[in-house]
Amino acid sequence: MSDAASEPTIIARREGAAGTLLMNRPKTLNALDLAMIRGFQSALDAWGADPAVALFIVEGAGGKAFCAGGDVRRVREQAIAGDAKAIEAFFAEEYAVNRGIATLQKPWVSLIDGVCMGGGIGVSVHGRPVVVTEAALLAMPETAIALFPDVGTSYVLPKLPGAIGTWLALTGARLRGGDAVAAGLASHYVPKARLPALREALLGGDAAVVERFAEAPPEASFAPHRGAIDRCFGQSSMPAILAALEAEGTDWAAEQVKILRRMSPTSLCVSLELLRRGAGATLDECLAMELALTRSVVNHHPDFREGVRSVLVDKDGAPRWQPATIEAVDPTAIAALFEG
């Protein structure tokens, strides 16, 4: 159920020639729970082959968020309880939805106005068009909670220009609407004031109307650092990335080092290896690899529980990582996490 217990967590409607999906947990910034994931799957099953539905429109309720990600607080509770079956169901069904969106033969129009992180990226980036406003805020912040870029982004991120995908995955850098278009996570920039009119036009069933409402986005905030992103985050190991950043000698590079030093060292190394493997894999192979990693990282490594505690439960910003530094991470331990 939603925050207002009388309403479902996802509201699916037929409106004109569109199937509309409203994520409806505004008090949690529309964080995905299993009921929402199953609502997405039901809509894909019901409308995917329905000739009366020309396209899908996906939105978030509440005015603050599209979707802040998966409900990792709940996943942490399940990990503490040793409920591996529930954790497996959540991730397996979520990833099946990501695949369903990617293989859908109809436009999947995401209207992103507000926060869109983690699982929110997963229910948008695999479809097109992806519309962002100036109020959009996109990120893959998993390394802060000792997870890794999942929901099929191990397939998507390596395909972004240069080393942008690696930079986003490791630092959790937040992108505004124009940034997201420049990075390749969004396809169109539409000012917030024009979003209601765009939505109304989409109900006619033609996704191409997005072009009429879209504008050229502002220059990406990371544009001055594009060369440094490629030089530093294109390195093959975490110690090499840190060394390259330190060699840059700029305030921006120093800030990236500070950010990386706050993240789970194990998660950083897992994420980097995941993207390197994902660069040469299919989406199905990436989703399978991510699902296997959830079993070892979520169920067995202490950093995930500690990261969620620090960021979302106690909110003290003082995680106690094991091991505590990037330099102390054993490469064989990282390889073992991929082996299950």
N, C-alpha and C positions, 0 to 999 in steps of 0.2 A: 504494500500500500504506500501511498505518498505521505508527505508531511501532513497534509490535510486528509486524515484517514479515510474519508469518503471517496477519494479520487484515486485512480490507478497511477502507478509511477510512470507509465508511458501511455499517452492518449493517442490512439490511432483512429483516423477519420478518413472517409472519402469526401473530398471537396473538389467539385468539378471533375477535371480529368486527372487530378492528383491524389495520391495517397499521402496524407500528412502524418507526421510522427512528432509528437511533442514530449520531450523528456521532462518529467514533472516531479522533481524532488528539489524545489528551489532552496530549501533550507540547507541542503547539502551541496549546493551549486550543481545539482543534477548529476551527482556521482552515480555511476552505474551500479545497480544491484542485479541479482539474478533475475528478478521479475522483469526488469527493464530489458535485459538481454534477451529473455524469452519473448518479450513483446516485439522486439526488432525481428527476431527469427520468424515469429508468426506472420508479421507483415510481409516479410520477404516471401514466405511460403504462399500467402494468400494473394498477394498482388503481383508477384513477379511474373506470373504467366497470364494475368488477367488483362485482356486487350482493352478494357475500359479504363485502366490505370496507365497513363502515359509516362508518368514520372513520380518520384518520391520527393517530398520536402521534409527536411529534418531541422528541428529547432529546439531551443531550451527555454523552459519557463522561468519566470521571475525577474527578467531584465538584467541579471548580473552575469549569467553564465550560459554557455552552450552546454558544456559538460566538463566538470573538473577532473574527470577520470574515473577509474574503478573505485569501488568502496573498499579501499585497502585496510581501513580500520577493522572492518568486518573480517577480512581475510586474515589479519593478524590474530584476531580473537580465535578464529578457527585453527590457526597454526599453534597457538598456545594450548588449545584443547586437543591437539593431535588429530583433528578432523581432516585428514588428507583427502577423503572422498569428496567432501564439500568444496575444498579448494580446487580439486581437479575439475569438478563440475563447473565451477565459476569460470575458470580460465578456458577450459575446452569449449564451453558454449559461447563465450565471448569471442574466441578466435574463429569459431565457425561463422559467427555473424560477420566478422571482418572479411572472411573469405567470400561469404554470400554477397556482400556489397561489391567486392572486387569483380565477381563473376556475373553480376547482374547485367542484363541486357537492356536496361533502361537508365535514364539519367537519375542520379541520386544527388539531389541538390541540398547542400548543407548551408544554412544561413547562420553564420557564426558572428554573434554580437555579444562580446563578453569573454569570459574565461573558457578556454578550450585546452585541456591538458590530458596527457596520457590516453586513457580510454576514449576521451572525446576526440582525440586525433584519429583513433582507430575507427570511429563510426563516421568519419568525414573524409579522411584523406584517400581512402580506397575507391571513392566515387567521385564523380565530377558532374557539374561544377561545384567548386568549394568557394563560397562567397564570404568575404570578411569585411567588416566595417572598421572605422577608426577606433572603435571601442573593443575590438577583438584583441585577445591576448592568448597566444598559443605557446605551448612549451611541452617538452618531454622531461619532466623533473625527477625521473626515477632514481637517479644515482643518489639523491638526497635521502631517499628512504631505503637505499640498498636493494633496489630492484634493478631493472635493466629496461631498455627501450623494447617494448613488446607490442602487442596488437598489430603485428605485421610490419612494424616500422623498421625492423632489422632488414626488411626488403626495400622499404621506401627510402630511408635515410641515406644509404650509400649511393643512391642515384641522384641526390641533390647536387647542385654545382660544387665542384671542388671538394673541400673538406667541411663544408657547412654542416652536413648531417652528423659528422663526428663531433664537431663543436657543440651542436645542439644537444646531442645525446649525453655527452660527458658533463657539460656545465649546467644543463637545464636552462640555458639562456631563453629569455622570454621575448617573443616577437609580437609587435603590434601588427595591425592589419597590413600596412604597406610592407613591413618586413617579411610577413608570411608569404606574400605574393613573390617578392624578390627571392626568397629562399626556395620556393617551389612547393610549399605546403598548402597554398591556396591558389586558386586560378583567377579570381576576380575581386576587385575592390569596389564596393558600393557604399556610399555614405549612409550612415545610420538613418538619416531622415528619409531616404528613398527606399528603405527596406520594406515598409508596409505595401507600397505600390508595386514593388517587385514581386512580393509574395502573391498579391492579387493577380498580377499578370501571369504568374507561373501556373495558376489554377486552370488556365486554358490548355495546358498540356504541352507547351513548347519551351524547352529549356533554353533555347537560343535567345529568348527575350532578355536573358541576363546581360547580353551584350549591350542592349539599349540603356541599361541602368548603370553599367560599370564605368568607372573613371580610371585614369592613370593614377596609380598609387604614389604617395610621396616617396622620396628617395629613402632607401633602407637605412636605418640607423647604424647598421654594421658595415655599410659600404666603405668607410675609411679604413676598415680593418680586414678587408677581403684577402689581401695578400698575406697578412700575418696569419689569418685563419688557415689558409692552405699550407703555408710553410710549417706551422706548428702542429696543427691537428691532423696533418697528413703523415705524421711520424708513425712508426710501427709499434711503439710501446709507450706505456705511461711515463716511465722515466725519460724517454726521448722527447715526449711532448712537453714535459716540464722543463727539460733542458733547453728546448727550442724557445719556449716562452720566456725563460730567463734571459736568453741571448738577445731577445728583441729589445730589451731595455726601455720599454714604454710603459706608461701608466696603465694602458689597456691590458697589456700582457701581464703585468704584475697583478692586476685585479683577477685575471683568469686563473693565475696560480693560486691566489687566495681562495677562490671559489672551489677549485679542484681539491685543495687541501681540506675543505670542509666535508667533502663527499665520502661515501664509503669506499675505501681503497679497493676492497674486493669487487664491489659493484663497478667501479671504473674499469678495472681490468677485464671483468666479465663482459661489460658493454662494448669495450673496444674490440675484443675478440669476436663477439657476436656480430658486430658490423662488418668486420673483415670477412667472416664466413658468409654473411648475408649478401655481400657484394656479388658473389658468384652463384647464388642459389635462387630457386624459384620462390614464389610467395608461399606455396604449400610447404616447401622445405623449410622456409623461415618460420612459419607458424608451428611446424612440428618441433623445430629446434627450440623455439621459445617455450612451448608447452613442456618439453623435457626439462628445460632450465627452471621452470617454476617449481618443479618437484624437488630439485636439490636446493635451490636458493631460498624458496619460501618455507619449505618444510624443515630443512636441516641446518641452514647457515644462520648463526645468531644475529647477523647484521640486519636482516629484514625486520625482525621484531623490534630491534633497538632503533632502527631508523624511523619506523612508523611511530614508535613511542615518542621519540624526540621531536618529530615534526608535527604530528597530528594528535597525539594523546596528551602527553605532559607539556608539549610545546616549549621545552626548555632550551632547544637549540644546542644541546650538549651531548651528542651521541658518543657512546664508547664503542668504537669499532674494533673488530678482531679480524686481522691485525690492525694496528693503529695507524700505520703509514703505508704509502704506496711502495716505498722501498722494501718493506717487510713482506710484501705479498709474494708467495711462492708460486711460480708459474705452473708447477705440477698440480697445485691445489686448484688453480683455475681450470686446467685441463680436466681434472677429476669432476668438477661441477658439470661440464658438458657431457661427460660420460655417464652421469646419473648416479 
